[in-house]
């Protein structure tokens, strides 16, 4: 079933609950579609209630835009910015077949950083730049507190493809905005990764 979800655009350095108006938005100069930059470790989809779910992310610094232009993401970031952030959301089926956001009981970063406290059902993951890899990398583990079947996705609904996507935006007002869309490995037909806590 297609689930249409609407979320605020989150730009690096902005408050997680702040939506920018069109006038505040820097010019979008390139869009990158690079699937499968995120994976659930071992592609595991069944967990015990005490088990941690591990998300690994590796975003290459050099990417190719829809117009076949090679771009270096660090060129579009403030000099003081050493990370790329994106949002993930956790959902569960409601009785009416729609998705309901579910709170995260625990999250911790082994590499990078994660924020989740005070958020309804999401977490913000920061990926640090690793020079040797020429990539932005993170490893985050999290838990949910109830048994059942869950879905995790990026919260950005693509009306053209009908998929939920992860949206990453390195931001520097003077250089414009590069949008990077990606996904989790082994997502379902709606772009969501399904897992079960039993």
C-alpha positions in Angstrom: 0.0 0.0 0.0 1.3 3.4 -0.9 1.8 5.7 2.1 2.1 9.4 1.5 4.1 11.1 4.2 5.0 14.8 4.4 8.0 16.0 6.3 9.9 19.2 6.7 13.0 19.7 4.6 16.0 19.3 7.0 19.1 21.3 6.0 22.5 20.7 7.7 22.8 23.0 10.7 19.0 23.8 10.9 16.8 23.0 13.8 15.1 19.5 13.4 11.7 21.1 13.6 12.4 24.1 11.3 11.1 24.3 7.8 12.7 26.8 5.4 10.5 29.0 3.2 11.2 29.1 -0.5 12.8 32.5 -0.1 15.3 31.0 2.4 16.3 28.0 0.2 19.6 28.2 -1.6 19.5 27.4 -5.3 19.4 23.7 -6.1 22.3 23.2 -8.4 22.5 19.4 -8.7 20.5 16.2 -7.8 22.3 12.9 -7.1 20.5 9.5 -7.1 22.7 6.9 -5.5 20.8 4.0 -4.0 21.9 1.7 -1.2 24.3 3.9 0.7 22.7 2.6 3.9 22.5 -1.0 5.1 21.2 -2.9 8.1 24.1 -5.0 9.2 23.9 -8.5 7.8 20.6 -7.5 6.1 19.0 -9.0 9.2 15.2 -8.5 9.5 14.3 -10.5 12.6 15.5 -9.3 16.1 14.9 -10.2 19.7 13.5 -7.4 21.9 16.9 -6.9 23.5 18.8 -7.0 20.3 20.4 -3.8 18.7 19.7 -3.0 15.1 22.9 -1.7 13.4 22.7 0.8 10.5 25.9 1.3 8.5 26.3 4.3 6.1 29.0 5.2 3.6 28.5 8.2 1.4 31.3 8.8 -1.1 32.6 12.3 -1.3 32.7 12.2 -5.1 29.3 11.5 -6.7 27.7 11.8 -10.1 24.7 14.0 -10.7 21.6 13.3 -12.8 23.4 15.4 -15.5 26.5 13.1 -15.4 28.6 15.8 -13.7 31.1 14.6 -11.1 30.7 16.6 -7.8 32.7 16.6 -4.6 30.4 17.0 -1.6 33.0 18.8 0.5 33.0 21.6 -2.0 29.4 22.4 -1.0 29.9 22.5 2.7 31.0 25.2 5.1 34.7 24.8 6.1 33.7 24.2 9.7 31.3 21.4 8.8 32.9 18.0 8.9 29.8 15.8 8.7 26.7 15.0 6.6 23.4 14.4 8.4 20.1 12.7 7.4 16.9 11.6 9.1 15.5 8.1 9.5 12.0 7.3 10.8 10.5 4.2 12.3 6.9 3.2 11.6 4.5 0.4 12.5 1.2 -0.6 10.8 -2.0 0.8 12.4 -5.3 -1.1 12.4 -6.5 0.9 9.5 -3.5 -0.1 7.4 -1.7 3.3 7.6 1.7 3.8 9.1 2.2 5.2 12.6 5.5 6.7 13.8 7.0 4.8 16.7 9.5 6.1 19.3 13.0 4.9 19.4 13.9 3.5 22.8 17.7 3.7 22.5 20.2 4.8 20.0 24.0 5.1 20.1 26.7 5.9 17.5 29.8 3.8 17.2 31.0 6.0 14.3 29.6 9.5 13.8 26.7 10.8 15.9 23.0 10.3 16.5 20.2 12.3 18.1 16.8 10.9 19.0 15.7 12.1 22.4 12.7 14.4 22.3 11.8 13.3 18.8 8.5 11.5 18.1 9.8 8.6 15.9 12.9 9.7 14.2 16.7 10.0 14.6 19.2 12.3 13.0 22.4 10.5 12.0 25.6 12.4 11.4 28.3 10.9 9.2 31.9 12.0 9.7 34.3 12.5 6.9 37.1 9.9 6.8 40.0 11.2 4.7 41.5 7.7 3.9 38.1 6.5 2.6 37.2 9.9 0.9 33.7 9.2 2.3 31.3 10.2 5.0 30.8 7.2 7.4 28.6 6.3 10.3 27.6 3.2 12.3 24.6 3.6 14.6 22.8 1.0 16.7 19.2 1.4 18.0 16.3 -0.4 19.6 12.5 -0.1 19.7 10.6 -1.2 22.8 7.6 -3.2 21.5 7.2 -6.5 19.8 5.9 -6.4 16.2 6.7 -5.6 12.6 8.3 -2.3 11.9 9.5 -0.2 8.9 12.3 2.2 8.7 12.8 4.8 5.9 14.1 8.2 5.1 10.8 10.1 5.4 11.1 11.9 2.0 8.2 10.8 -0.3 9.1 10.8 -4.0 5.8 11.3 -5.9 7.3 10.2 -9.2 8.5 6.8 -8.0 6.2 6.2 -5.0 9.2 5.5 -2.8 10.4 6.7 0.5 13.9 8.0 0.2 16.7 9.2 2.4 17.6 12.9 1.6 21.0 14.2 2.3 21.9 17.9 1.7 25.4 19.3 2.2 24.8 23.0 2.6 26.9 26.1 1.9 24.8 29.1 1.0 27.4 30.5 -1.4 27.8 27.4 -3.4 24.2 26.3 -3.6 22.6 23.1 -2.7 23.3 19.5 -3.9 20.6 17.0 -3.1 21.6 13.4 -2.6 18.8 10.8 -2.6 19.6 7.3 -1.4 18.0 4.2 0.2 18.6 1.3 2.5 19.7 -2.0 0.9 16.8 -4.5 0.6 13.9 -2.1 1.0 10.3 -3.1 0.0 8.2 -1.8 -2.9 7.6 1.4 -0.9 11.2 2.1 -0.2 11.0 1.0 3.4 13.1 -1.6 5.2 10.9 -4.1 7.1 12.0 -5.8 10.3 10.4 -7.8 13.1 10.9 -7.7 16.9 9.9 -11.0 18.4 
